[in-house]
Amino acid sequence: MRFTTIVLLCSSLVACMNRGAGNNVDSAESAIDSSDSVGSESDLMVATMDGAEVTGPLPATTDQIAVRIAANVALRWASGCAKVTPNGANLTITFTDCTGPRGLLHVSGALDVAITVSDTAITAHATSNDMQINRANLVIDATATYAVNGTTKTLTVETNGSGTGPRGNEIEHQGNYTVTWDTASQCRSIDGMWQTDLGDRERSNEVNLSRCNGGCPTGTLTHHFLAGASLTITFDGTATATWSASNGKSGTVALSCQ
């Protein structure tokens, strides 16, 4: 189960909070589109940056990092559907109906990536005016900082995007999240918060989830509604998650993990 899918587990639970509210602005479909779109963006950023580090006696240059990213793109996307146009520390990745890692499907559009390097991290500013990912149409403006510590890799993302979700809802989100994965233990996590603007009102999602190899997740996901209500889903490493809402309702939901 991808973390994107875990985030979407709140769909039916969000629906029960909205039933009878007479206001479809904060509908289940809108909440799902917001979470799904941020998840797709994070998956694309990880797929682009993972393995970008260049080891050696001297610090890597921005041009070397760009060359490494270009080489990884060629290896990760099926049938050569992703083409890279390099320009020093900048590159443009053009996707044409691509299938790639982390469950990314039907990826099309041009992603411009500008690389900067410090002593301890690599930063990429990624932008796209029309990126299609998993049936969503996204405008991406994200700054991702990639760092490696032994077998642990971290991508810290500041996002400010918009677009149309896979279910046709207009979205505009901003926030921060961190994705961490360990190549030795095969554990990974996502931790952060993003808010979705709907006119002069906002709703937000707080995510703190971990999962190892093929196991079930641990952690929490909290959705805050426009009207002030909230719903929290708790994952305890088993195939059953529990949820509780600010209106006193609670229950369980089965997960597709073991």
N, C-alpha and C positions, 0 to 999 in steps of 0.2 A: 504493500500500500504506500503510495507516494504521500508526502506531507500535504501536497495540494488536495488530495482526496480526503485526508483526515480533516482538513479545514472545512471541507464541504459537508461533513457529516452533520453539521448544524442545520441543514436545509429543512428537514421535517420538523425539527425542534423549533426553529424560528417560525415556521408556519403556525405552530400551536400557539405561539405568543401573539401572532397577528390576527388570529381567527376572530372575526366579529369586530375588528377595530375600525373598519370602514375607511382605512387609509392604506393605499397600496404603495405609498412612497417608500416605506420601509418593509417592502414585501420580502418573502423568502427568496424569490428569484433575484431581486436586487442584491441581497446579502451574498448569495452564492456567486453572482457575477463578480462582485468586488473581490471576494476571497480567491476565486478561480483565476482572475486576471493577475493579482499580485503573485499568486503561486506560479503562474506561467512565466511571468517576468523573472522571478527568482531562479527558476529552472534554467532559463535562457542565459542568465548572467553566470550561473555556476558552470554551465556547459562551455561557456566562452572562456572563463578564467581558470578553470581547474587545470593544473599542470603548467601554468604559465611561468613558473619560476625557472630560472637558469642558474645552475650551480657551477661554482668554480672558485679559484683563488681571489678573483676580483668581483666587485658588485656588477650585476648585469646592467647594461644600458637599456634605455627605452626602445631603441631599435631592435636589440636582441629579444626583448620580451615580445615585441610585435611579431617578429619572425616566428617565435615559439607558438604564439596564439594561432598564427596562420597555419602552421604545421598541424596543430591539434584539431583545427576546424576540418582539415582535409581527412583526418582519421575518424572523426566522430559522427559525421553526417552521411547518410546512405546515398550511394550512387552519384557522388560528386555534385549533389544538388546545391551545395553552399560554395560560393566563389568569393575569394578574398582579393581585394584591391589594396595593396600596401602603399603607404606614403610616409616613410620614416617611422615616427612613433605613432602615426595614425593609420587606421585601416578601416575599410568598408567591407562588411560581410553581406553578400547578397544571397538570400535564401529563395529557392523556388520550390514550393510545395515539399518541404523537407521533412523527413522522419529522422529523429536523432535520439540522444540519450535522455534519461530522466522522464520518459513518457511524452516527449515533445512530438507533436504531430501537426501536419499541414502548416508548417512554418514558412511564411513568405514575407518578403520585404527586405529593405536595406537597413542594416544596423551600423552606424558610425561609431567607432571606438577610438578614443584618444587616451594614450597611455602616459602615465608619469610614474617614476620610481624613486623610492626613498631607500634608506639603509635596511629597513626591515619589512617593507610592504610594497605592493604594486597596486596602483590605483587606475581604474578605467572609468572614464565618463562616457556612457553609452546613450545614444539618442536615436530615435526613429520616429518619423512622422506617420508611418502606416505599416505597422508590423502585425501580421496575422499569425496567431498562435492558438492551436486547439479551439478553433471557431471564434476566437475573440479578435477584435481589431483594436490595437493598442497604439497610443502615442507614448513612447518611452523617453524618460529623462531621468536616468539613474546614475549615481556615482557609487561604484563598488570598490572597496579596498580588500585586497586579497593578501593573506599572510599565511605562512607555513611555520609550524613549530614541531619538528620531528615528523610524526605520522599524522598530526592533526592539522587540518586546513580550515581556514575561516574566511568567509566573505561577508563583510559588513556593508550594507546597502542603504543609501539614502535615496528614497524614491519620490517622484512627483510626476505622476502619470495621469492619463485619461484615456477615453475611448469608449468602445461598446463591447459589453460582455457577450459570451456565447449564447445567452438567452435574449439578447437584444436590448438590454438595459444600459443606458448611458451611465458612465462612471467617471469619477475624478478622485484620485486618491493621493495621499501624501503621508509619509511616515518613515520609519526606520526598522530594519530587521537584520538579524545576523544568522547566517547559515553556517553550521560547523559540521565537518565530517572527518572521520578517522579511517585511514586506509588500512590500519592494522586490525582494529576491532570491528570495522564495518558498522560503527555507530554514527548516527547523524542527528542533528537537532536544528530547530528553527525557533528563534526568540525575537519578539518585536511587537510593534503596534503600528497600525495604519488606520487612517480615518478616511471616510468617503464623504465628500461634500455633495449635498442635495439642496441647491438654492442656498438659503441662509441657515440651514440645519445640517448637522453632522451625525454620523454614527461611526462606531469604531470597533475594531477587533484586536484583542490582545492574545498573542499566541506564545506558548512556552511548551514545546513538545520535543521528545527524544524518542529514538527508535534504533535498535541494534539488529543488524543483519535482517533475518526474516521474521523477527519477533513483533509483538504488539507494542504500541506506543505507550509512553508514560508522560504525564504532564497535564496541562490545562489549556482550554480555549474559552475565552469569554467574549461574547458579543454584546455590545451596548446599543440599545435601540434609541431612536430619535426621541421618544417620549420619556426616556429616563430609565426604562426597565432594562434588565440584563439577564443573560442566560449563560451559565458556565457548564462546560462539559469536562469531566475529569476522566483521564485515562490512567489505568493502574498496571499496565503491562499484560492484562488478560484480554480476551476477545470480547469483553463486554465493557462499555463505557457507561458512566452514570452522568446524568445531567440534573441540574436544579435551576429554577428560575426565580426571579425576584418576586413573582406573584404567588410563590408557595408551591408551584407545581414541580414535580420531579419524576424521573423515570430512568430507563436504561435504553441503550441502543447497541445492537450487535455489530461487530467490526469484521471486516474481511481479512483477518490475520490469524496467526496461530501462536 
